[in-house]
Amino acid sequence: MAKAAPDGYTLLMGTVGTSAINAALYTKLPHDPVKDFTPLALVASAPVAVVVHPEQEIRSVRELIERARAQPGSLLFGSAGSGTPGHLTGEMFATAAGIKLRHVPYKGSAPAITDLLGNQIPMMFDPLQSVIHHIRAGKLRALAVSGRQRSPVLPDVPTHRFRVDRLVGDVRTGRPAGRGEQAAA
């Protein structure tokens, strides 16, 4: 795609992973997401939720932080894998809150959610669309979602206020950058 002619007909749908995270995690990519593509539009945005099993005594972000401070490094959180939005949100959350959490990477959201539903891990950071049905069914408790404002699908759940409000799973559209053309901001 990066080598495609900038003909105005070729478009790329990218995610936060392909547009931002991969460039930070991998030293060799076949493209430069900033130089090789011209952003056109934000198509969708998916906040990351921090969810706990309902049997956990953690009922708020404040309680989560208090428990993590009382037992540094003993509180586990699952994610869909290393380098995923859930993993990075969890790490950014821990850093901003001044706490230590232990990451348990899974090979996708489904196995992590399965273990969370079985109370094998106490909590998880994952895009809202993966966990919302379990939240609505009362099988998981949402403590917060990332973003600047509350999610319209979970209006009673507060947003993160720990410098992670900008980490959401965006889907953007773009096109190959033209020769000598600078990427739009």
ABEGO torsion letter per residue (X at the ends): XAABBBAGABBBBBBAAAAAAAAAABABBABBAAAABBBABBABBBBBBBBBBAABABABAAAAAAAAAABBGABBBBBAEBGBAAAAAAAAAAAAAGBBBBBBBBBEAAAAAAAAAAGABABBBBBAAAAAAAAAAGABBBABBBEABBBAABAABBBBABGAAABBBBBBBBBBBBBGBBBBX
